[in-house]
Structure formats: C-alpha cells, structure tokens
Amino acid sequence: MTASAIAITGASGYIGRRLVAELARLGGHEIRVLSRSGNGTSDQWLALGSNVKVIAGDLTNPESLDSFVPPGGTVVNLAYMWNAGEAVNLRAIEGLISQCSKAGISRLIHCSTAAVAGRVAKALVSEEMECRPVTEYGMTKLKIEQAILAGASGRFDAAILRPTAVFGPDGEPVKKLATDLATGNRLKNYAKSCLFGRRQMNLVHVSNVVAALMFMVRYPAAIDGEVFIVSDDDAPENNFSSVESLLMQVFGCSPYPLPRVPIPLGVLRWILTLMGRNNVNPLTRYSSDKLLALGFERPIAFRSGLADYADWYRATYLRHDSGPLV
C-alpha cells in the first residue's frame, strides 16, 4: 500500500517518538506530526529530516485538523488523553473520524491496548474473544475501538492494534521491578518474588510495536477493520521469575539466600481481584498468532530486548564501580 502522507497523533508519546524516527529514517513519505501549538518541539521533529512536518491542531477541535489529515493518505492514531475522561476521548475520536472521512484517507491505524480484553474466561487471549474490561481505562479504550470501526465502515480502511505492556529504554513497565532490585529492600523483593514468581508479565518490546505499526502502514491489501494483538507472550521468559532473574544477573545482584517459595496461584488471583486489576488470571497470555500469520516478523526477540533494557538501566541508573548489589 502506498500513502501520499502519514499523519500521526500522539507522536510525542513513548511509541510515537520511535515511530516518527523510523518513518523518517526510511523516507518515502511526508510525515505529519500533530502539535497543539505547532512549535515547542518542532526542532526535535524537523531535525529528523525535511519530510517531517509539524502541523498545529487539537483533537478536541476537529476543524483544526483540516491541514493535518492527508487526502488519500494514512492516519496513525496513538493519542489518548489520560486525564480527560471517557466523554472527551470519545468526542475527540469521533471528530478525527469525521475529518478522515471528509479528507478521503486510505487507512486509519489505531493503537489500542490488550487491556480491553479485561477478565476473559480463558488463559490464552485472542482477538475473537468477548472483551470484559472492568477499569475505566479498559472500557474507554474498547469504546474508542468500536467508534473507529463503526465510523470507518464503508468510508476508509481501518486496523486496530492491541499491544500488551510496552517496554524498552525509558519505558515504565519493568522500571519499578528494576528499581526495586537495584535499590529496594531485599526482604520485600524476596516476598514479591515468591508471590509473583509464576505470573506472566505480558511484556512486548517497543521495537516490535513500532514494527507492527509500520507493517500495517505498508500492508498492500485491505485490512477491513481487523483487530490484531501485538505481544511477546510466546517467549518462555516472559514471566516474573525469568525477568527478575535476568535483571538480577545483569545488575550483579547476589541470589536470594533462600529458595523461592511459590504462593498458590489462587491466592495471587484473589489479591489481584482485591487490587481491582483488569486481568486477575496470573497465567494469562495474549496471542499474536493472527498478526504473525499475516506475515509480520518481530525485529527483536524478547530475551534480547530484555537484555538490552537491563544494560540500558544499569548504564543509566547504576554505578559501574559499586560492585555486586546485595
């Protein structure tokens, strides 16, 4: 599929910055970045190349998107207003859909979240399962998906991506665990390891999410509103115990003096329920089989991505001459 231009909302976010940089590196498209002010971070974007254009506009003001949405082009929506609430987010997406229809775009790619699945019945989650989110975030994200698919029908092509917990340098997932291991209380870390040891982490490396978005931008055939999970859950190391062990190894942490005593999974499920977590099954995994069957290939293996993250964290936050962490 060839697009005259690619317009990206939420470009300043964790995934967005990397997506814009990759698109700029590859060239071949005009890249439009939406900015409320049209300046401020312009130098950051323009430094990537002359094909990156900063367009002033606001998702809460659809009329301001006229010069942002490219006729015949592709729109990638990464935006989510965390503190705005459901009503504002839905109005914003409805306004974007309206502008996309008005401009006659080719495709809208929306980056959602695997959290929309919520408390599903089975441990292996696929796109075909009924979603049962219980948090406001999960429910709002699901309604945004539904609005996009309804608004795109008969007007333009659309695709929904649902990444799991996106990690990588500067990312939030894994950071708390890394910080606890590096500087936290050893007894608390040991207790947490016993409690969460067998729990799936549901991590996906940011490079694989960016690659999935790029895959959707380039996909030559119509996608017709299909939904795709983006995960690294087929990696056997994508669980708390394995992730913790690799981080401890890279950080030079000494092993726990006592072997881990696994807490029954039923107890952990009960604790997660009391905490109000969206997913309370410790063994839940999210399948990327549908996306892989379409021809998508991950650019980085999970273990390599985790090792890179551990090296980055150590170089960024830990002293090299401090010796083993105990």
Steps between C-alpha positions, in 0.01 A plus 500: 500500500636844406390806697555859390559603860490351848343705777572403860313603813667445837841525331666639813415186698723204571400303190442807285852642529648173380247457221567847358876444519473167315272640230735795453801269478339287231373797298251485214214675678410841631449459874255732672531539876208656687594765757264716702725803463673416175834585657676424828631161392520590131879497500498146637285380211652709224845373596386158375478624144320728259223243452374557856239776525363638827132594466316709759174343607298364791303176505233667710448752217434295182499807274867559591593167337428608141865542407610201708289217356650410158261435209565149376758443773531304822420609855660329800321577824715459811329770705316446827414779742564335835337759723217605269254218568289284272273768353783727383701211355199372308416847365860541389505169313164572340636834378809330358284242323289777351809679366640172363177438313490859373859478371451158343795330668611151402548345844471577870722294730405524865731388778280373781601268785466134591343624825167523317476120534446540874403193699462245224412141574804330346870535580599538132341818366423547131328776304183296459421485873234721653664791683411551867696802627427612855713816527403839361810496281418160348135587445582836339760343273249236387238767422760690295569183299130452439455862391787471253375178343146637470618835360741344250251251358433582135719812513864395539713203601578452869715280720518465880818396679488384863850494651557353845726680754750692283852507643841623393748775592319786683181293515300452820435122500793318664639827646348447846622141514847610388508781758384270779768247414771764474417711804205346686467291813626145443242341728215674318649398166519139614138506620387652170695236310320225691164664435536594134761248384276301266296796376517585129647846439330553159781727383561599139808687383435848360697412184251223424204734550653762269571226245137384520379854433739527207374164371142632506601823325659300217256209480388490134153349535191629679495420872125562536490591868685196627644496853850372575668429834869596519682303768816308584309254719619197304847556649548258793692768694204741503415434866592668827756245619694491173497878455609550861781248465641661186489849655673374815769338290572815297487724808739271688248430775588210727245214500238485773637306800189281507328322210176659384185356655228530231171638630193309367363663185152513654634728774661727242177512300313604816755772575482636144120506525516698825739743330239558227729384221355471152644151451512277808616173343876471570545263205331714233690521171407702191538333162661680203429207269257698286753775430783253440281304257462819296876501446621724784849425633630634829828692462619409851462186711360546849810383684724727293269795561496434872879467511532831313264661751697366795825631351339840438364519856835406652686756287243771575428454869767281660862571582739268319754496782260417780558125489229235538160619626389325816 
